[in-house]
Amino acid sequence: MKDFKYVWVIGLAATLLIVVVPIILFVSASETPTHDPWQSVPERLPDVSHAALMNEPFATGQDVTRACLTCHPSAAQEMAGTAHFTWLSDPVPLEGRTELVQTGKANLLNNFCIGVQSNWTGCTRCHAGYGWGDANFDFTDVNNVDCLVCHDQSGGYAKAAEGLPAEGVDLLAAARSVGTPTRENCGYCHFNGGGGNGVKHGDMDESLYFPAEEQDVHMGRYDFQCVDCHKTTNHEIKGRAISVSVDNANQIYCTDCHTGAVHEDTRLNQHTDSVACQTCHIPSGATREPTKMEWDWSTAGDPNREESTHEYLKIKGSFVYEANFLPTYAWFNGTVGRYLLGDPLDPDGVTNLNPLNGDISDSTAKIWPFKVHVAKQPYDTLYNYLLQPQTVGDTGYWTTFDWVSALENGSEVTGLPFSGQYGFAETEMNWTLSHMVVPKEYALQCTACHGESGRLDWLALGYNGDPMIWGGREEQ
C-alpha cells in the first residue's frame, strides 16, 4: 500500500509540474529577483598607495604599527577591542549556566589541537597581534596590534612564534604595500586553522584563493573578497563561527543581499521557511582539498609507525581526511551550547563540544548542512572531564611525548586539577558550511532530498517520513 501511495504522489507531483508551474511562474514574474551580484555590496574605496608614505626601515612589527598610527590614530584601539584580537566574546548567556560566560579561542577546548592555554607560542602564529607568548600578554598595548597580517599586499609577509614577523620578512615592503584585505589575507589564518590547509572548516581552504566559478560562485565568478560579505565597521568584522561563538549576534545571512522572493519558483521560496540556503546551494564539502573528519590523539607517540600528512603524525596521532563529503543535516536556530573547561563527561558516550540548538518544533530553526568532526582526546579518568595538554615548546608533548607531564603542565595554566590518571574520550564538533556556494545550476534538485534515495534522514529530523508523502513541518 505504501509503494502505491508513493507512486501516486510522484505522479501527482509530475502532473503539477506540467500544469501548475507555468501558472506559478507567470504569477510570480513580477517578483523575479535581481541578479546583480553587486547591488547589496558596499562599494570598495580605492586603496591609497603607501609607497611614498613609508620610508624608514622597520626593526619590529610594533614599529610598523606605530607608523600606521600616525595617520590612523584610532585603528589599533578599535582592533584591540575585537574578538579577532582578544579571542574572547563579550559576556553572553549560555543555557544551563547561572552566570554570563565569555567564549573564544582563548579559553575553550576544541577537538583539533585542543586549546590555546599553555600553547600560546604556537597557536598565536595566527593572532592579529605581536608577542602573545604567555598568560601575561598586554592586550591594552595598541602597539601589539598587527596591522600587516590583514593589510599586507606584498605577498611576502608571514608570522612566526608568538605572532611575531617571520625571520627575513621585509617589513618596509609590506608596509608600503598595504591595502584592503583580500582572500589571501583572511585565508592566511582561516584556510589553515588546525595545523594545515583545509583541516578545520570543510568549506574553506587554499583553493579559494583563486577558485573556479563552479566551486564558489561569489569568489570565483564575481571575484568577491571576504570583506564584501564580512562587512567591517571600526575593525569589527561581521560574522560568527560556532566553533567559538554560542550566540548569533553580528551574524551574516544570505538574505542580507538576496532579499525578497529570491527564487522564481514559489515552491522553492516556501522551502526557505524550513531549509537554510546553504543546504541546497552547498551540496558537498571540501570540494577541492580534503578536510579532516576524524582525529585520534590516543595513537600519538608511536615511533615505529610510518608518517603521512593525511593519515598519521607521531606528534598528533591518526587522522581520517575526506574530500567531497556529504554534509550532515540537522535543525539549527543559529545558537549552540558549549562544553566549558571542567564540565563533566560520560566516558562511555560522545561529548559534543558545541551541541546545536533547534529542532523541528523550533520556528526559528532551519535544516542546515554541517561538517561533524569526531575525535579522541585526553580526559581525566578520575574527575571525568576533558584536559588541556601542553603540546608546544620544550616541555610540551610534541617534544617529550609524555602525556602525564603534558597534562600536568596544561592543568597548571588552566587551574583545572589533574589527578594523574588519564584516558581518551570521544568528542565531536559541528562546523556550519557557508562557503563554496555553487552556481544555481549545480544546486541540489528535488530528488536529492525527496525520494527513496534522498540524502536527508527524515525520521532523524523529526518527520514521520518524506514530507512529500507524509506532510510538512506544520503537521508534526
C-alpha positions in Angstrom: 0.0 0.0 0.0 2.9 2.4 0.9 4.5 1.7 -2.5 1.3 2.5 -4.3 0.8 5.7 -2.4 4.4 6.8 -3.2 3.9 6.2 -6.9 0.6 8.1 -6.8 2.2 11.1 -5.1 5.1 11.2 -7.5 2.6 11.0 -10.4 0.6 13.9 -9.0 3.7 15.9 -8.5 4.8 15.4 -12.1 1.3 16.5 -13.3 1.5 19.6 -11.1 4.9 20.4 -12.6 3.5 20.3 -16.1 0.2 22.1 -15.4 0.6 24.4 -12.4 4.2 25.5 -12.5 3.8 27.7 -15.7 1.0 29.5 -13.9 3.0 30.0 -10.8 6.0 31.3 -12.7 3.7 33.7 -14.6 2.1 35.0 -11.4 5.4 35.5 -9.7 7.2 37.0 -12.7 6.8 40.5 -11.2 8.7 39.2 -8.1 11.7 37.9 -10.1 14.7 38.8 -8.0 17.5 40.9 -9.3 20.7 39.1 -10.4 23.1 42.0 -10.0 25.6 40.5 -7.6 26.9 43.9 -6.5 23.7 45.6 -5.7 23.9 44.9 -1.9 27.6 45.0 -1.6 29.2 48.3 -0.5 31.5 49.9 -3.0 35.1 49.4 -2.0 37.1 52.6 -1.9 40.3 52.6 -4.0 43.4 51.8 -2.0 45.8 54.7 -1.2 49.3 53.9 -2.2 51.6 53.9 0.8 54.8 53.5 -1.3 55.8 57.1 -0.7 54.5 57.3 2.9 56.7 54.6 4.4 60.3 55.5 4.1 62.3 54.3 7.1 63.3 50.7 7.7 61.4 48.9 10.5 63.1 46.7 13.0 59.9 45.2 14.5 56.3 44.7 13.7 55.4 47.1 16.5 57.5 49.8 14.7 55.2 49.4 11.7 52.1 49.7 13.9 53.5 52.9 15.4 54.0 54.3 11.9 50.4 53.3 10.9 49.0 55.1 14.0 50.5 58.4 13.0 47.7 58.7 10.3 45.2 56.2 11.7 45.3 57.1 15.4 42.1 55.1 16.4 42.6 52.0 14.3 44.7 49.9 16.7 42.4 50.8 19.6 39.4 49.7 17.6 41.1 46.4 16.7 42.3 45.8 20.2 38.6 45.6 21.4 37.5 43.0 18.9 37.3 39.2 19.2 39.9 38.9 16.4 42.4 40.4 18.9 41.1 39.2 22.3 40.0 35.8 21.1 37.1 36.2 23.5 33.4 37.2 23.2 31.6 39.7 25.3 29.8 38.0 28.3 26.8 36.2 27.0 24.1 33.9 28.5 24.5 30.2 28.0 21.8 27.7 28.6 22.3 25.8 31.9 24.7 28.5 33.3 23.7 30.9 36.1 26.3 33.5 35.1 27.2 35.1 31.8 30.2 33.5 30.1 32.9 34.6 27.7 33.8 32.1 25.0 36.6 32.1 22.5 39.8 30.6 21.3 41.5 32.0 24.4 39.6 29.8 26.9 37.8 26.9 25.0 38.7 23.4 24.2 38.3 22.0 20.7 38.9 18.6 19.3 41.7 19.5 16.9 44.8 20.9 18.5 42.7 21.1 21.7 43.4 24.5 23.1 45.5 27.7 23.3 46.3 27.8 27.0 49.9 26.8 27.7 50.4 26.7 23.9 50.4 30.4 23.1 53.7 30.5 21.2 52.4 28.1 18.6 48.7 29.0 18.4 49.3 32.7 18.2 51.1 32.5 14.9 47.6 33.3 13.7 46.9 36.0 16.2 46.4 39.5 14.8 49.0 40.8 17.2 52.6 40.6 18.3 54.2 38.9 21.2 51.4 36.7 22.8 53.7 34.1 24.3 52.1 33.6 27.8 49.3 34.5 30.0 50.7 37.9 30.7 50.3 39.3 27.2 49.3 43.0 27.3 46.1 43.4 25.3 45.9 47.1 26.2 49.1 48.0 24.4 47.9 49.1 20.9 51.4 48.7 19.5 50.9 45.0 19.8 48.2 45.1 17.1 49.4 43.6 13.8 48.2 45.8 11.0 50.1 43.9 8.3 48.5 40.5 8.7 45.3 41.9 7.4 46.6 44.7 5.1 49.9 43.5 3.6 49.6 43.1 -0.2 53.3 42.4 -0.9 52.8 38.6 -0.7 55.9 38.3 1.4 54.6 38.8 4.9 54.5 35.8 7.3 54.2 35.3 11.0 56.2 33.0 13.4 56.1 32.1 17.1 54.1 34.4 19.3 52.7 36.1 16.2 55.9 38.0 15.5 57.0 38.6 11.9 58.9 35.6 10.5 62.6 35.9 10.1 63.6 37.6 6.8 60.3 39.4 6.2 60.8 42.8 4.6 58.7 44.9 6.8 59.2 48.1 4.8 58.0 46.4 1.6 55.0 45.1 3.5 54.2 48.5 5.0 54.4 50.1 1.6 52.0 47.6 0.0 49.1 47.9 2.4 45.6 47.9 1.1 42.1 46.5 1.5 42.2 42.9 2.9 41.9 40.2 0.3 41.2 36.5 0.4 44.9 35.9 0.7 45.0 38.0 3.9 42.0 36.2 5.5 42.9 32.8 4.2 46.4 33.0 5.7 44.9 32.0 9.0 41.4 30.8 8.3 42.2 28.4 5.5 45.0 26.9 7.6 43.3 26.6 11.0 44.0 23.3 12.9 47.5 23.0 11.6 47.2 22.8 7.8 45.3 23.6 4.6 41.6 22.8 4.9 41.9 21.0 8.2 39.1 22.5 10.2 36.2 24.0 8.3 35.3 21.8 5.4 34.2 24.8 3.4 37.4 26.9 3.4 40.9 26.0 2.1 43.6 27.5 -0.1 41.6 26.6 -3.3 39.5 29.7 -2.5 42.4 32.0 -3.2 41.6 31.6 -6.9 38.5 29.4 -7.1 36.7 28.3 -10.3 33.2 29.7 -10.5 31.6 26.2 -10.2 33.4 25.8 -6.9 32.3 29.1 -5.4 30.0 31.5 -7.4 30.7 34.5 -5.2 34.5 34.3 -5.2 35.0 32.5 -8.5 32.5 34.1 -10.9 32.3 37.6 -9.3 35.7 37.8 -7.5 34.2 38.7 -4.2 36.7 39.3 -1.4 35.9 38.1 2.1 35.2 41.7 3.3 32.4 42.1 0.8 30.2 39.8 2.8 32.1 40.1 6.2 31.4 43.8 6.3 33.5 45.6 8.7 32.9 48.8 10.8 35.6 50.2 13.0 37.6 47.0 12.6 34.6 44.9 13.9 34.3 42.1 11.3 30.8 40.8 10.8 30.3 37.0 11.2 30.2 34.2 13.6 31.8 30.8 13.9 30.0 28.3 16.1 33.3 26.6 17.0 33.9 29.5 19.4 30.6 31.6 19.5 27.4 30.5 21.1 25.1 33.3 20.1 24.1 34.7 16.6 24.8 38.4 17.2 26.7 40.1 14.5 25.9 37.3 12.1 25.9 37.2 8.3 22.9 35.9 6.4 22.4 35.2 2.7 19.3 37.4 2.9 21.4 40.4 3.7 21.9 40.6 -0.1 19.4 38.1 -1.5 16.2 39.8 -0.5 12.5 39.3 -1.4 11.3 36.4 -3.4 14.8 35.0 -4.1 13.6 32.2 -6.4 11.4 32.5 -9.4 9.7 29.3 -8.3 7.2 29.9 -5.4 7.7 26.3 -4.1 11.4 27.0 -3.6 10.6 30.2 -1.7 8.4 28.2 0.6 11.3 25.9 1.3 13.2 28.7 2.9 10.9 28.7 5.9 12.5 25.4 7.0 15.6 24.9 4.9 18.7 27.1 5.0 20.0 28.4 1.7 23.3 26.5 2.3 21.5 23.2 2.4 20.7 23.3 -1.4 23.5 25.6 -2.5 26.4 23.8 -0.8 25.8 20.2 -2.0 29.1 18.9 -0.6 32.1 20.0 1.5 35.8 20.1 0.8 35.2 20.1 -3.0 38.9 20.6 -3.9 41.0 19.8 -0.9 40.4 17.1 1.7 39.4 18.1 5.2 40.0 16.3 8.5 36.9 14.3 9.6 38.5 12.2 12.4 41.4 12.7 14.8 42.6 10.1 17.3 45.1 11.5 19.8 45.4 8.2 21.6 47.6 6.8 18.8 50.2 9.6 19.0 53.8 8.9 20.0 54.4 5.7 18.1 58.0 5.9 16.8 57.5 2.8 14.6 54.5 4.0 12.6 55.1 5.5 9.2 54.1 9.1 9.0 51.7 10.6 6.4 50.2 14.0 6.5 46.7 12.8 6.0 46.9 9.5 7.9 49.4 9.7 10.8 51.8 12.0 12.6 53.8 11.0 15.6 53.1 14.3 17.4 49.3 14.2 16.7 48.1 10.7 16.2 46.0 9.3 13.4 43.5 11.0 11.1 40.8 10.4 8.5 40.5 13.0 5.7 37.7 13.2 3.2 37.0 15.3 0.1 33.6 15.9 -1.5 32.0 14.7 1.7 28.2 14.5 2.1 27.2 17.1 4.8 25.4 16.1 8.0 22.0 17.7 8.1 20.4 19.0 11.3 18.0 21.6 12.7 19.8 24.8 13.8 18.5 28.1 15.1 21.8 29.9 15.0 22.9 29.2 18.5 24.8 26.4 20.2 25.6 25.1 23.7 29.2 24.8 24.8 31.4 22.4 26.7 33.5 24.5 29.1 36.6 23.6 31.0 35.7 21.4 33.9 32.3 20.2 32.6 31.7 16.5 33.3 31.5 14.0 30.5 30.4 10.4 30.1 33.5 8.5 29.1 31.3 5.8 27.5 29.5 8.2 25.3 30.4 11.0 22.9 30.8 14.5 24.2 29.5 17.2 21.8 31.6 20.3 22.4 29.1 22.6 20.7 25.7 21.0 20.5 23.3 22.6 18.1 20.2 24.3 19.4 16.9 23.9 17.5 14.6 21.1 16.4 11.5 20.6 14.2 9.3 22.4 16.7 11.5 25.5 16.8 10.1 28.1 14.4 13.4 29.8 14.3 15.4 26.7 13.3 16.1 25.5 9.8 17.7 22.4 8.3 21.4 23.2 7.8 24.4 21.3 6.4 27.4 20.6 8.7 30.8 19.1 8.8 30.9 17.0 12.0 34.5 16.4 13.3 35.0 13.4 15.7 38.0 12.9 17.9 39.5 11.0 20.8 41.2 13.5 23.2 42.7 13.3 26.7 40.5 13.4 29.8 40.9 12.8 33.5 39.6 9.4 34.3 39.1 10.3 38.0 37.4 13.6 37.6 35.7 12.8 34.3 36.4 16.0 32.4 38.5 16.9 29.4 42.0 18.1 29.9 44.1 20.8 28.2 47.6 19.4 27.4 50.7 21.5 26.7 51.8 20.4 23.3 54.1 23.2 22.2 57.6 24.0 23.5 60.4 22.2 25.1 58.2 20.7 27.8 55.2 20.1 25.6 54.0 16.7 24.3 55.3 17.3 20.8 58.8 17.3 22.3 58.6 14.9 25.3 55.9 12.5 24.1 55.0 12.2 27.8 51.2 12.6 28.3 51.5 12.9 32.1 53.8 15.8 32.1 52.0 17.5 29.2 48.7 17.2 31.1 50.3 18.4 34.3 51.7 21.5 32.5 48.5 22.3 30.8 46.5 22.0 34.1 48.8 24.3 35.9 47.9 27.0 33.4 44.1 26.4 33.3 43.8 25.8 37.1 41.9 22.6 36.5 43.2 19.8 38.8 44.8 16.8 37.1 44.6 13.5 39.1 47.5 12.0 37.2 45.1 9.4 35.6 44.1 9.9 32.0 42.4 8.2 29.1 41.0 9.3 25.8 37.3 10.2 25.4 35.3 10.6 22.2 34.1 14.0 21.2 32.5 15.7 18.3 32.2 19.3 17.0 29.8 20.8 14.5 31.0 23.2 11.7 28.5 25.1 9.6 29.1 25.1 5.8 28.6 28.5 4.3 31.4 28.9 1.7 31.9 27.0 -1.6 28.4 28.1 -2.7 27.8 26.6 -6.1 26.0 28.4 -9.0 22.3 27.7 -9.1 22.8 25.3 -12.0 24.6 23.0 -9.6 22.4 23.3 -6.6 20.5 20.3 -5.2 17.4 19.3 -7.2 14.2 17.9 -5.7 15.2 14.3 -5.9 18.4 14.9 -3.9 16.3 15.0 -0.8 12.9 13.6 -1.8 12.5 10.0 -2.9 13.8 6.6 -1.9 17.5 7.6 -2.3 17.2 11.1 -0.8 20.1 12.4 1.3 18.0 13.6 4.3 17.2 11.3 7.2 13.6 12.5 7.7 12.9 10.4 10.8 16.1 11.8 12.5 14.9 15.3 11.6 11.6 14.7 13.4 9.3 14.0 10.4 7.1 10.9 10.0 8.9 10.4 6.7 9.5 12.2 3.5 7.2 15.3 3.7 6.3 14.8 0.0 4.3 11.8 1.3 3.7 12.5 4.9 3.2 16.2 5.1 5.3 19.2 6.1 6.7 20.7 9.3 3.5 22.3 10.5 1.8 18.9 10.8 4.4 17.4 13.1 
